[in-house]
Amino acid sequence: MSLVFLIYGAIAYIVFLAAFLYLIVFIGGEMTAFAQAPKTLDWGSSPVDGAPPALINILLLLLFAVPHTIMARQWFKTGWTKLVAPPAERSTYVLASSLLLFVLYYLWIPMPQIVWQAGSPWGIVLTVLFFGGFGLVLLTTFLINHFELFGLMQSWYRYQGRALPPPTFHEPILYRQVRHPLYLGWIIAFWSTPTMTVGHLLFAAVWTVYIFVAVGYEERDLVRIFGEKYRDYMARVPMILPFGRRKGG
C-alpha cells in the first residue's frame, strides 16, 4: 500500500509540473519559445466560443480559486483526511489544482484586444521580469521545502514507514524581506508583459485580487499553528511588497 501512495504522489507531481510549465507558455505567449502553442491567453480556440468571454473567463478563474482556497484550509484538511489517507492529502490537493488549471487552459476564451504595448527597451525589461517572476516562484518553493509543498515528501515518508516531522517556523532569506515572496513572484509574472491585452489584464487583475484574499486566510492558519512567533513575524516583515519594514527583532 505504501508503494501505491508513492506512485500516486509521483503522478500528482508530474501533472503539477506539466501544468506549471504550460502556465508559463499560456501567460507568456510570444515571450516564450513556444510561439505556436495551441492555446494561450491571447490566441487559440475554445469549445465555449460564442459565450460572453469576460464572464466565462472570470468563472474559470473562480473555478480554480475557490476549490484551491477551500482545500488549503486546516478545517478542510482535517475533514478530508478522514476520507483520504494523510500521506495522499497533499498530493490530492496538488493533483486537483493542476487539473483545474488544465480546464482553465482548455476553456479560456482569448480576448486579444490590445490595452497597451511596450516597445524597446521596456519590452525587454518586462520580458525579463516575466521570467524573473516565475523564477522567484520556483526558488521560493525550494526555500520552504519544494517536495513537501507538492506532496512528494509525504509519499516518500509513508513508503519508508517514517512519520513526518512537525511543522517548524523559520525565515529563509527571502522571507526576511517579505512574508510571501511566492505571491510576489506570481504578481510580477502576471503583470509583466510587453503586450497587455484585455484577456491578460482580466487574468492578472482577478488573480491578483485572489492572492490578497488568499493571504488573509493563509495567515490566519499560520497564526493558529505558530501563535506568537508568527504574530511577531507579521509585525516585523511586510506582507508582499518589500517596503514599510517595521521596527523589531
Residue, then its C-alpha position, 0 to 999 in steps of 0.5 A: m500500500s505504501l508503494v501505491f501512495l508513492i506512485y500516486g504522489a509521483i503522478a500528482y507531481i508530474v501533472f503539477l509540473a506539466a501544468f506549471l510549465y504550460l502556465i508559463v507558455f499560456i501567460g507568456g505567449e510570444m515571450t516564450a519559445f513556444a510561439q505556436a502553442p495551441k492555446t494561450l491567453d491571447w490566441g487559440s480556440s475554445p469549445v465555449d466560443g460564442a459565450p460572453p468571454a469576460l464572464i466565462n473567463i472570470l468563472l474559470l478563474l473562480l473555478f480554480a480559486v475557490p476549490h484551491t482556497i477551500m482545500a488549503r484550509q486546516w478545517f478542510k484538511t482535517g475533514w478530508t483526511k478522514l476520507v483520504a489517507p494523510p500521506a495522499e492529502r497533499s498530493t490530492y490537493v496538488l493533483a486537483s489544482s493542476l487539473l483545474l488549471f488544465v480546464l482553465y487552459y482548455l476553456w479560456i476564451p482569448m480576448p486579444q484586444i490590445v490595452w497597451q504595448a511596450g516597445s524597446p527597451w521596456g519590452i525587454v525589461l518586462t520580458v525579463l521580469f516575466f521570467g524573473g517572476f516565475g523564477l522567484v516562484l520556483l526558488t521560493t518553493f525550494l526555500i520552504n521545502h519544494f517536495e513537501l509543498f507538492g506532496l512528494m515528501q509525504s509519499w516518500y515518508r509513508y513508503q519508508g514507514r517514517a512519520l513526518p516531522p512537525p511543522t517548524f517556523h523559520e525565515p529563509i532569506l527571502y522571507r526576511q524581506v517579505r512574508h510571501p515572496l511566492y505571491l510576489g513572484w506570481i504578481i510580477a509574472f502576471w503583470s509583466t508583459p510587453t503586450m497587455t491585452v484585455g484577456h491578460l489584464l482580466f487574468a492578472a487583475v482577478w488573480t491578483v485580487y485572489i492572492f490578497v484574499a488568499v493571504g488573509y486566510e493563509e495567515r490566519d492558519l499560520v497564526r493558529i499553528f505558530g501563535e506568537k512567533y508568527r504574530d511577531y513575524m507579521a509585525r516585523v516583515p511586510m506582507i508582499l511588497p518589500f517596503g514599510r519594514r517595521k521596527g523589531g527583532 
